[in-house]
Amino acid sequence: MNKQIPPETLSWFIQAGKLLFSRGLVSSHSGNLSQRQQDKLYITRTGSSLPLLAETDLILTGIDYDDQFTPLASSELPVHRAIYRRTSAKAIVHAHPPYAAALSLLEAEIIPDCGEGLYCMGAIPVIGFGERVHPGGMAEEAARALENRKVIVVAGHGSFATGETIEEALKYTFALEEMCQVTYLARQLKRAC
């Protein structure tokens, strides 16, 4: 299908898919990953299973143009493209972290209750707060928000994290969900007292 995928690229996609699934940040067929390659990007195939990724699940297509492989790419391709156009990101992780998604339904900006989260991540913008967001939607808004931060949340949908590598984007995805989980639990404890 696409030309040979570099082994290191394939390895990181496979490891990331397994890690995201094992931590409950994607279900069997949700979430997607991409990595920039000059004017192209590798992105997971639409309907692929992140915990079971194989070489045939990675699609190489253009950032600024469609080709014969574009229809096979994730439905979030417009968001990945917009982010690559507006930022210097080399990799993107889109996950569905449950605590972050839950808080994004209640707040237009997630402000951590824990000092470390606020220090490390700052306030996290919620794109599309109060709206119904469909896959691939809010692309330009998400890209603008990621111009000066590493992770954002799309209301009720999930997170987009960027990095120089997939590993770095994973780091921000994990940190976001841990911060949101602590924030949620702290708020529950306050209510109980």
C-alpha positions as CSV (number, residue, x, y, z in Angstrom):
1,M,0.0,0.0,0.0
2,N,2.3,2.8,1.2
3,K,6.0,2.6,0.9
4,Q,8.0,0.8,3.6
5,I,7.5,2.4,7.0
6,P,10.7,3.0,8.9
7,P,11.0,0.4,11.7
8,E,11.5,2.9,14.5
9,T,8.3,4.8,13.4
10,L,6.3,1.6,13.3
11,S,7.7,0.6,16.7
12,W,6.6,3.8,18.4
13,F,3.1,3.7,16.9
14,I,2.7,0.1,18.1
15,Q,4.1,0.9,21.6
16,A,1.9,4.0,21.9
17,G,-1.2,2.2,21.0
18,K,-0.6,-0.5,23.6
19,L,0.2,2.0,26.3
20,L,-2.9,4.1,25.6
21,F,-5.1,1.1,25.7
22,S,-3.5,-0.4,28.8
23,R,-4.1,2.9,30.7
24,G,-7.7,3.2,29.6
25,L,-7.1,6.3,27.5
26,V,-8.6,4.7,24.4
27,S,-11.1,1.9,23.8
28,S,-10.4,-0.9,21.3
29,H,-11.1,1.2,18.2
30,S,-10.8,4.9,19.4
31,G,-8.0,7.4,19.3
32,N,-5.3,8.0,16.7
33,L,-1.7,8.8,16.2
34,S,0.3,10.6,13.6
35,Q,3.9,11.6,12.9
36,R,5.1,14.3,10.5
37,Q,7.4,13.3,7.6
38,Q,8.3,16.6,5.8
39,D,5.2,17.5,3.8
40,K,3.5,14.2,4.6
41,L,2.3,12.4,7.7
42,Y,1.9,8.9,8.9
43,I,-1.5,8.5,10.6
44,T,-3.5,5.6,11.8
45,R,-6.1,4.1,9.5
46,T,-9.7,4.8,10.1
47,G,-11.2,2.0,12.2
48,S,-7.8,0.7,13.3
49,S,-7.4,-0.8,16.8
50,L,-4.6,1.0,18.6
51,P,-3.7,-1.9,20.9
52,L,-3.4,-4.2,17.9
53,L,-1.6,-1.9,15.4
54,A,0.2,-3.4,12.5
55,E,2.1,-1.9,9.6
56,T,-1.1,-2.0,7.4
57,D,-2.8,0.3,9.9
58,L,-0.4,3.3,9.1
59,I,-1.3,5.5,6.2
60,L,1.1,7.9,4.6
61,T,-0.7,10.9,3.1
62,G,-0.1,14.6,2.5
63,I,-0.4,17.4,5.0
64,D,-1.6,19.9,2.4
65,Y,-3.0,17.6,-0.3
66,D,-5.1,14.5,-0.8
67,D,-3.9,11.4,-2.5
68,Q,-5.2,7.9,-3.1
69,F,-4.4,7.0,0.6
70,T,-6.3,9.9,2.2
71,P,-9.7,8.2,2.3
72,L,-8.1,5.4,4.4
73,A,-6.9,7.8,7.1
74,S,-8.5,8.4,10.5
75,S,-11.5,10.7,10.5
76,E,-9.4,13.1,12.7
77,L,-7.1,13.7,9.7
78,P,-8.4,17.3,9.3
79,V,-7.4,18.1,12.9
80,H,-3.9,16.5,12.6
81,R,-3.3,18.4,9.3
82,A,-4.4,21.8,10.9
83,I,-2.1,21.2,13.9
84,Y,0.9,20.4,11.6
85,R,0.2,23.5,9.5
86,R,0.0,25.9,12.5
87,T,2.7,24.4,14.8
88,S,6.1,22.9,14.7
89,A,4.8,19.6,16.2
90,K,6.4,16.5,14.8
91,A,3.9,14.0,16.4
92,I,0.3,14.0,17.7
93,V,-1.6,11.7,20.0
94,H,-5.4,11.9,20.1
95,A,-6.8,10.0,23.0
96,H,-10.1,9.7,24.9
97,P,-9.0,10.1,28.5
98,P,-12.2,9.7,30.6
99,Y,-11.5,12.1,33.5
100,A,-10.4,14.8,31.1
101,A,-13.4,14.2,28.9
102,A,-15.8,14.3,31.9
103,L,-14.3,17.6,33.2
104,S,-14.5,19.1,29.7
105,L,-18.3,18.7,29.8
106,L,-18.5,20.9,32.9
107,E,-15.8,23.5,32.4
108,A,-14.6,25.7,29.5
109,E,-11.1,25.5,31.0
110,I,-9.7,22.8,33.2
111,I,-7.8,24.3,36.1
112,P,-6.0,21.7,38.1
113,D,-6.7,21.5,41.8
114,C,-3.2,20.1,42.5
115,G,-0.2,22.4,42.5
116,E,2.0,20.1,40.4
117,G,-0.6,20.0,37.6
118,L,-1.0,23.7,37.6
119,Y,2.8,24.2,37.6
120,C,3.5,21.6,34.9
121,M,0.5,22.0,32.6
122,G,-1.3,25.2,33.5
123,A,-4.9,25.7,32.7
124,I,-6.0,23.4,29.9
125,P,-8.4,25.0,27.3
126,V,-11.6,23.1,26.4
127,I,-12.3,23.6,22.7
128,G,-15.9,23.5,21.7
129,F,-17.3,23.8,25.2
130,G,-21.0,23.6,25.2
131,E,-21.2,22.3,21.6
132,R,-21.6,18.9,20.0
133,V,-18.3,18.1,18.4
134,H,-18.0,15.5,15.7
135,P,-14.8,13.6,14.7
136,G,-12.6,15.8,12.6
137,G,-14.4,19.0,13.8
138,M,-12.9,22.0,15.5
139,A,-9.7,21.5,13.6
140,E,-8.6,25.2,13.3
141,E,-9.7,25.9,16.9
142,A,-7.6,23.0,18.2
143,A,-4.6,24.0,16.1
144,R,-4.8,27.6,17.3
145,A,-4.9,26.5,20.9
146,L,-1.9,24.2,20.4
147,E,0.3,27.0,19.1
148,N,1.4,27.9,22.6
149,R,0.7,24.7,24.6
150,K,1.3,21.0,24.3
151,V,-2.2,19.5,25.1
152,I,-5.8,20.6,24.8
153,V,-9.2,18.9,25.3
154,V,-12.1,18.9,22.8
155,A,-15.3,19.1,24.8
156,G,-16.7,15.6,25.6
157,H,-14.5,14.1,23.0
158,G,-10.9,13.8,23.9
159,S,-7.4,15.2,24.0
160,F,-4.8,16.2,21.4
161,A,-1.2,16.4,22.5
162,T,1.8,17.3,20.5
163,G,5.5,16.7,20.7
164,E,8.8,16.3,18.9
165,T,8.1,12.5,19.1
166,I,5.2,10.3,19.8
167,E,6.8,9.6,23.2
168,E,6.7,13.2,24.1
169,A,3.0,13.6,23.0
170,L,2.2,10.5,25.1
171,K,3.9,12.1,28.1
172,Y,1.5,15.1,27.9
173,T,-1.5,12.8,27.3
174,F,-0.7,10.8,30.5
175,A,0.0,14.0,32.5
176,L,-3.3,15.5,31.5
177,E,-5.3,12.5,32.5
178,E,-3.4,12.1,35.8
179,M,-4.0,15.8,36.6
180,C,-7.7,15.5,35.7
181,Q,-8.1,12.4,37.8
182,V,-6.5,14.1,40.9
183,T,-8.6,17.2,40.2
184,Y,-11.8,15.1,40.0
185,L,-11.0,13.1,43.2
186,A,-10.1,16.2,45.1
187,R,-13.4,17.9,44.2
188,Q,-15.3,14.8,45.2
189,L,-13.5,14.7,48.6
190,K,-14.3,18.4,49.1
191,R,-18.0,17.7,48.5
192,A,-17.9,14.8,51.0
193,C,-16.4,16.9,53.8
